[in-house]
Every structure is written in C-alpha cells, then in structure tokens.
C-alpha cells in the first residue's frame, strides 16, 4: 500500500518535471521569437526610411547585444537556440523544394551554375586563405618590432 | 492508405524523417556527401514528381506547381520558424566572443576579401557565361549561410529565384567541405586562424563543420565568420541594390 503511494508520487513528480521542462522550452521559444518579431518591426521602420535590412538579421544583432550586456542569459535560450543551430538545414527544405517551379529554366542553365559553384568557391577560398596568411605575417612582424623597441 | 498520403502531416513526416535518417548517416560515416539538407531536397523533389506522375499521368508544369504549393502549405510549419532560427545565430557568435576579440583584424580582412571576391567572381562568371541578370543576382549570396542568403536574394528583388539561391548555397557548402581540405593540403599551411576563416567564409556552416576537424579553435573562428560574412554580404547587397536602381 505504502509502496504504491510512493510509486505513484514518484510517477507524478516525474510527470511534473517533464511538464516543467516543456514549459522551459516554450519559454525559450517565446524569447527567441520575440527577438525575431522585434527585428521585423525595426526592419519595417528602416524600410520606411528606404533602408531595407533583413528583420531576422536585426533580431540576431539585437540578441547578440542583449547577451553581451547580460540583459539575457545564455541559459534562458540555450536549449532552443542550440536545437535551431544544430538542425538549421531542415528549415530550408520548403524554400529549396520550390526549385521545381523553375525546372524548365534550370534544365537549360544547370551546367553554368555548377561552373560558378566550383570556380567561385576556389577563387574566394584562395583569396581569403592568402589574405589572412599575409595579415597574420604582418601582425607578427609588428609585434616583434614592438618587443624589440624598448630594448634599443 | 490514401488518407495518410493526402494528410498535410504526411509531408512534414517524410521531410523530418528523411532529414533525421541522413543526419544519422552523415554522423555515422563522417562525410559531407550525406548532407541531410541536400538529400531531403532531392528525395522530396523526386517524390513530388512521382506522385504527380502517378496521380495525373504526366509531369506538366501546372500540375507540379500545384503539388509544390500543397507541399509548402504543409511544410509552412518549418518555413515560419526561419526568422527565429536566424536569430539563434547570435548564440555561437556570443559563445565565441573571445575569438572575435583576439582575432578581429584577421576576421575583418577575411570578411571583406572573402565577400568581395565571392560577389566579384559571381558577376564576372555570370557575365562570361552569359547568364540571365536575375539569376546572377540570385547567386550573389552563394557563400553565406542559407538563412542570410535567402534574405539577400529577397533584398535584390529576385525572390522568384530564392529556391535557386538556397540550392546553390547548399551545394557550395558541400563542394567546400570536400575541396577545402584538398586546397589546404595543397597550400601547406594548417594555421587555425587561416584554415578556419577560409573554410567559414567560403563555405559557411558546412565548411565550418569541416573546420572543427582541424581544431576547436579553427571551428570557433569559422563559426564567427559565418555571422560576419553574412552581415557584410548584406551591406554589399545594399550597394548592389542601389546600383541596380540607378
């Protein structure tokens, strides 16, 4: 009898912890959506001033600033945010499947797109690689000079 | 049986199901070739073509468009979350803020050079290959993460070709994850900062997952460059937009 009560209590507290966890996820979702909406509003205001800037990016910058000045703790968005980051790809499937609407066009130009994909990657990868290498080299030289100066 | 297939939930079910399957495969075999987004797109596209063919006996454009519209209505549950997903990009940026602080000079150089060579080469190649102007504009954000690329193509007034933008961005990531390490071998330099920035700014998130193979510092710096590159590309797109209008 006692055992049955203890067991049922245990089951109940287990259920409660699940509910609390679920509420926590919804709370995090509300925060992230609030930033997206704030971004949408600011984007609309900017577009009135003929300065189109994507709302979701404004939301991202806002969230970054709020995190930096600690108005929001990472913990209060961590689970939902990490879930979005880890599974980002799936949210783009609907946008990409619309490619079927352009299938006639695509059958004519697919080889051009492939050339651009490969060539543009090689060009920008190589340019970035060597410009960073050069930057680090120059920074090193400057640092060495600074270290030598006080001695001489 | 038909009741299952015609339910709006069915499209959500197969989309998530295929994605989960390929996410598992790519983790199991550690290769970018099993990229879950790419394979989900390919399989859903084939499925739609097949179902239209079975249902209507032909693959006429109007029938395909009707089925695509039905798919997008079902899967709008995913599409609607795109803005919050983009907002979440602030989290890796914040988590790696010390990397940003320590290497800001190299990050700015990589962002400016990477973006300008990317946009420049698209314009040059588009012109050389005699590509339609709207398609060239749709390819401008080829190297930035999908969330931002989609916004850039809308900014440039080519939302009709957003699907081409998204597909090219995904393929760029996969090409980057395969070709990037080969180029790094060829250039004989495995500096964390150089490798991370080159992979991150030329092939966004998929390249970044490869950067983590070199070191966690390379991965961190690559994830920072996803955000900086995306933001700078938006600024470049603003200028391109002004030039188009003028």
Interface residues (C-beta under 8 A of the other chain):
Chain A: X29 X32 X33 X35 X36 X39 X40 X51 X52 X53 X54 X55 X56 X57 X59 X60 X61 X63 X64 X67 X68 X74 X77 X78 X80 X81 X82 X84 X85 X87 X88 X89 X90 X91 X92 X93 X94 X95 X96 X97 X98 X99 X100 X101 X102 X103 X104 X105 X106 X109 X112 X113 X115 X116 X117 X118 X119 X120 X121 X122 X123 X124 X125 X126 X127 X128 X129 X130 X131 X132 X133 X135 X136 X139
Chain B: X15 X16 X19 X23 X35 X36 X37 X40 X41 X44 X45 X48 X49 X61 X64 X65 X68 X71 X72 X75 X76 X78 X79 X81 X82 X83 X84 X85 X86 X87 X88 X89 X90 X91 X92 X93 X94 X95 X97 X105 X106 X109 X110 X113 X114 X117 X118 X121 X122 X125 X126 X129 X131 X132 X135 X139 X142 X143 X145 X146 X147 X148 X150 X151 X152 X154 X155 X160 X161 X162 X163 X164 X166 X167 X168 X170 X171 X172 X175 X176 X179 X180 X183 X184 X187 X189 X191 X193 X194 X197 X198 X199 X201 X202 X203 X205 X227 X230 X231 X234 X238 X241
